[in-house]
Amino acid sequence: MVITLYYAPVTCAMVSWIMLNEVHAEFQTIDLNFRKKDHRKTEYLTINPLHKVPALVVNEKVLTENVAIIQWINATFPNEVVLPTNPWEHFKAISLLSWCSSGIHPFLTRMNNPKKIVGGSDNTDSVIQIATTEINECLQVADIMLGKKEFFFNNFSAVDVHFFWCCRRATQFGIALKRFRNVQRHFHFISQRQSVKKLLHYEASVIQKFETSQKA
Ligand SMILES: N[C@@H](CCC(=O)N[C@@H](CS)C(=O)NCC(=O)O)C(=O)O
């Protein structure tokens, strides 16, 4: 089986990258430089016409969306911990992954590029303000959900990684986690995981590679 992950630093593609590492999959990563609009180039549009990462290519077949990729990883590596095995918890995990992907992520996208929402108008402040309020509400809900637990479920799962990405992106946009003690603790705990540390190291090396190529 030949597995390739299309990835870009800082993006939610890190969720799939980390989970492929968690299951010890052999895969290659293709790094896209968003600053150079690699994701808008014909070569990538033939992989994902929606110009988003992650995209997973398995034996020349393309799968997009973290929620789908995670379920593929779970089905392909049944001996590894990706999603809870208890049926109810399994679907509860899909529900939480979908929440990260479609309930939290869109507000992070707005914070990243408010112009996309307001078009020609300069009124980006209100977009950022509304997105901040929505993200804080999500963090509050997650804080209660987590309580004193280490993970969202009894054991580690992909939900912990997806939520970690949401929190990391939120902090990059200036949202403080300290109001949410359980979320902050979870964030720190997940950041210490081997696969996450490996990703952060990889991400730094890709950013460095892009910066060097920019200067050349
Ligand atoms: N729901 C998708 C979101 C994918 C997504 O929006 N990716 C962003 C990076 S975080 C992207 O590639 N944006 C580039 C673009 O939209 O052109 C998933 O979880 O896979």
PDBQT file of the ligand as one rigid body, heavy atoms in Angstrom, charges set to zero:
ROOT
HETATM    1  N1  LIG A 301     -12.977  20.078   7.002  1.00  0.00    +0.000 N 
HETATM    2  C1  LIG A 301     -11.684  20.000   6.388  1.00  0.00    +0.000 C 
HETATM    3  C2  LIG A 301     -11.038  21.377   6.436  1.00  0.00    +0.000 C 
HETATM    4  C3  LIG A 301      -9.868  21.486   5.485  1.00  0.00    +0.000 C 
HETATM    5  C4  LIG A 301      -9.369  22.921   5.428  1.00  0.00    +0.000 C 
HETATM    6  O1  LIG A 301     -10.151  23.895   5.486  1.00  0.00    +0.000 OA
HETATM    7  N2  LIG A 301      -8.061  23.062   5.292  1.00  0.00    +0.000 N 
HETATM    8  C5  LIG A 301      -7.466  24.395   5.194  1.00  0.00    +0.000 C 
HETATM    9  C6  LIG A 301      -6.218  24.476   6.069  1.00  0.00    +0.000 C 
HETATM   10  S1  LIG A 301      -6.598  24.338   7.782  1.00  0.00    +0.000 SA
HETATM   11  C7  LIG A 301      -7.025  24.648   3.760  1.00  0.00    +0.000 C 
HETATM   12  O2  LIG A 301      -6.459  23.786   3.135  1.00  0.00    +0.000 OA
HETATM   13  N3  LIG A 301      -7.285  25.870   3.252  1.00  0.00    +0.000 N 
HETATM   14  C8  LIG A 301      -6.865  26.276   1.955  1.00  0.00    +0.000 C 
HETATM   15  C9  LIG A 301      -7.983  26.746   1.096  1.00  0.00    +0.000 C 
HETATM   16  O3  LIG A 301      -9.148  26.683   1.511  1.00  0.00    +0.000 OA
HETATM   17  O4  LIG A 301      -7.702  27.178  -0.023  1.00  0.00    +0.000 OA
HETATM   18  C10 LIG A 301     -10.835  18.938   7.113  1.00  0.00    +0.000 C 
HETATM   19  O5  LIG A 301     -10.951  18.785   8.326  1.00  0.00    +0.000 OA
HETATM   20  O6  LIG A 301     -10.065  18.221   6.434  1.00  0.00    +0.000 OA
ENDROOT
TORSDOF 0
